[in-house]
């Protein structure tokens, strides 16, 4: 039982670590690039866009989608490594 | 064939499709009625979530709002997509593992308290009803606009269709009609966007067209030309905002965490078979949503450019027909202030309120505005909601595209309305009747109660659609603030904070909800004349106050939980259990 608890504890820590990294990226591209730094980034051009404006109305959304798929793939691996994957349920 | 006949055909065909699906996917148990038996494929659930999520506001209003707000429109683009990252990483997988039927179910069980469950039900109903009234109104507007029947009849037809598949099919019926509705609405959104992008820039992908060079030989990109044109007319540049950074930050955050706390979105993740499917499904949902949300800023910018090019300095006799037909129903208005016979477009309101006319027409055939005229140079009133609906006409696209947009607008409004109705009826039949007032009832009785609750909710929503409060449109945006300040923190803490107890969660929800509601009601209804940056707390508008409400909820919940009794052992076991993907109950096959 305590071995199992320990395993679950490590799983939870790995999960939280991944989550915090991805949320840091989430915050940086949206609130960072799209809002706080938008004026500074607007001095650069990017495919006909001002860079800050592009992050705010296009780039951040693309990154959001990628973040969820990265999370899904990484978690699948973490689930398996810690023996808690739901694939064995079937 | 003309646009009207085509619209009838398109709407008839799509409605038949929805009803056909509803009959095919009838629900036979509460499990199927509430969560579609938990057997929906993650991609199908992603599409259903996208249709559920994208309402009449996303489809009809958003691009128009962005067209007139420019950079400030970012709050909606990021706010209504970024929430899915939070949902996927922080809520959806754990709630799927929990595996009951409703959001109040989770809160009631996790906080071992029927008081907590009832607070959650109250929040849920307040959030969902404010949201749904706007949807029924959207159905009515599309019907009356394109099919030339009174708004009342439009709402009744919409109610009848939703009744068919929500009451018969429950979650199962709704899920598969939403998949069809997503396909209709995204096709209807992208086709005109692609046409217009090709017309303006020669680039067939709107997301790239927004940054491409305009084909008028000026050599400027779309955004540069728009900036230059608007500055010429006295506006601030399109790519600059006029809201303060603090307010943009707060509104974006409130919309994001509000999205993650909306019950009709959360409940969609109860319908997939496994925890890993819930994660994947959130990714697909956002992908399908992003397709529309990254197109919208392009549609907005093209529409603004087209509008200025077509309207500014044009004589009334040369103006295209769409201008006159929208003028007739009061969504566009013109008063020739300098009497030069030409329409001038500048910042500021041209006159006070929405246009009203007398019976006379001037020599050029234009209407006589009877509103009080303002001192600004601007002569044109334009309602933001018409931009998406009028876009195909402004760009002179073929009649079938106009018909397609009407069918798409209806799909967007109906799918969201159905999703909201389902969570309302579920929380009444399951959380109030089954779990609180009549614990002994059988599955059959509960299913009947769910159907009666859904039918009642449709009638109430339809009533609000026909007789709207003047403030419905404003209130819809506040549903997010309420969700952000009440349900989101309670669910998040329930998963991640093992020491969060019943007293903490209830105190947090009540204080977050009360504070947010008070702030909104004060500035919108009690003292609307004080509703300006000078009087706001920390410069945060009522739209963004949900962020402070959520922080208050977190702080109160933390302090109260640390000074009251500990969480009982069986709840600690529950928390351990939902944190592990393994061991989900087997789903029902479809």
HADDOCK unambig.tbl for C-alpha pairs under 7 A between the chains (distance, minus, plus):
assign (segid A and resid 19 and name CA) (segid B and resid 89 and name CA) 6.50 0.50 0.50
assign (segid A and resid 30 and name CA) (segid B and resid 78 and name CA) 6.96 0.50 0.50
assign (segid A and resid 31 and name CA) (segid B and resid 249 and name CA) 6.80 0.50 0.50
assign (segid A and resid 35 and name CA) (segid B and resid 245 and name CA) 6.78 0.50 0.50
assign (segid A and resid 35 and name CA) (segid B and resid 249 and name CA) 6.79 0.50 0.50
assign (segid A and resid 47 and name CA) (segid B and resid 211 and name CA) 5.96 0.50 0.50
assign (segid A and resid 48 and name CA) (segid B and resid 211 and name CA) 4.30 0.50 0.50
assign (segid A and resid 48 and name CA) (segid B and resid 212 and name CA) 5.91 0.50 0.50
assign (segid A and resid 48 and name CA) (segid B and resid 221 and name CA) 6.00 0.50 0.50
assign (segid A and resid 49 and name CA) (segid B and resid 211 and name CA) 5.23 0.50 0.50
assign (segid A and resid 53 and name CA) (segid B and resid 71 and name CA) 6.98 0.50 0.50
assign (segid A and resid 53 and name CA) (segid B and resid 239 and name CA) 6.45 0.50 0.50
assign (segid A and resid 56 and name CA) (segid B and resid 74 and name CA) 5.95 0.50 0.50
assign (segid A and resid 57 and name CA) (segid B and resid 74 and name CA) 5.76 0.50 0.50
assign (segid A and resid 57 and name CA) (segid B and resid 77 and name CA) 6.40 0.50 0.50
assign (segid A and resid 57 and name CA) (segid B and resid 297 and name CA) 6.72 0.50 0.50
assign (segid A and resid 58 and name CA) (segid B and resid 294 and name CA) 5.76 0.50 0.50
assign (segid A and resid 61 and name CA) (segid B and resid 78 and name CA) 6.59 0.50 0.50
assign (segid A and resid 61 and name CA) (segid B and resid 81 and name CA) 6.65 0.50 0.50
assign (segid A and resid 61 and name CA) (segid B and resid 290 and name CA) 6.63 0.50 0.50
assign (segid A and resid 64 and name CA) (segid B and resid 82 and name CA) 6.29 0.50 0.50
assign (segid A and resid 64 and name CA) (segid B and resid 85 and name CA) 6.23 0.50 0.50
assign (segid A and resid 65 and name CA) (segid B and resid 283 and name CA) 6.16 0.50 0.50
assign (segid A and resid 65 and name CA) (segid B and resid 286 and name CA) 6.02 0.50 0.50
assign (segid A and resid 65 and name CA) (segid B and resid 287 and name CA) 5.84 0.50 0.50
assign (segid A and resid 68 and name CA) (segid B and resid 85 and name CA) 6.14 0.50 0.50
assign (segid A and resid 68 and name CA) (segid B and resid 88 and name CA) 6.63 0.50 0.50
assign (segid A and resid 68 and name CA) (segid B and resid 283 and name CA) 5.20 0.50 0.50
assign (segid A and resid 69 and name CA) (segid B and resid 280 and name CA) 6.84 0.50 0.50
assign (segid A and resid 69 and name CA) (segid B and resid 283 and name CA) 5.71 0.50 0.50
assign (segid A and resid 72 and name CA) (segid B and resid 279 and name CA) 5.78 0.50 0.50
assign (segid A and resid 72 and name CA) (segid B and resid 280 and name CA) 5.90 0.50 0.50
assign (segid A and resid 84 and name CA) (segid B and resid 580 and name CA) 6.24 0.50 0.50
assign (segid A and resid 84 and name CA) (segid B and resid 581 and name CA) 6.10 0.50 0.50
assign (segid A and resid 84 and name CA) (segid B and resid 582 and name CA) 5.06 0.50 0.50
assign (segid A and resid 85 and name CA) (segid B and resid 581 and name CA) 5.97 0.50 0.50
assign (segid A and resid 85 and name CA) (segid B and resid 582 and name CA) 5.33 0.50 0.50
assign (segid A and resid 86 and name CA) (segid B and resid 274 and name CA) 6.85 0.50 0.50
assign (segid A and resid 86 and name CA) (segid B and resid 275 and name CA) 6.96 0.50 0.50
assign (segid A and resid 86 and name CA) (segid B and resid 581 and name CA) 5.42 0.50 0.50
assign (segid A and resid 86 and name CA) (segid B and resid 582 and name CA) 4.26 0.50 0.50
assign (segid A and resid 86 and name CA) (segid B and resid 583 and name CA) 6.47 0.50 0.50
assign (segid A and resid 89 and name CA) (segid B and resid 582 and name CA) 6.91 0.50 0.50
assign (segid A and resid 89 and name CA) (segid B and resid 583 and name CA) 6.20 0.50 0.50
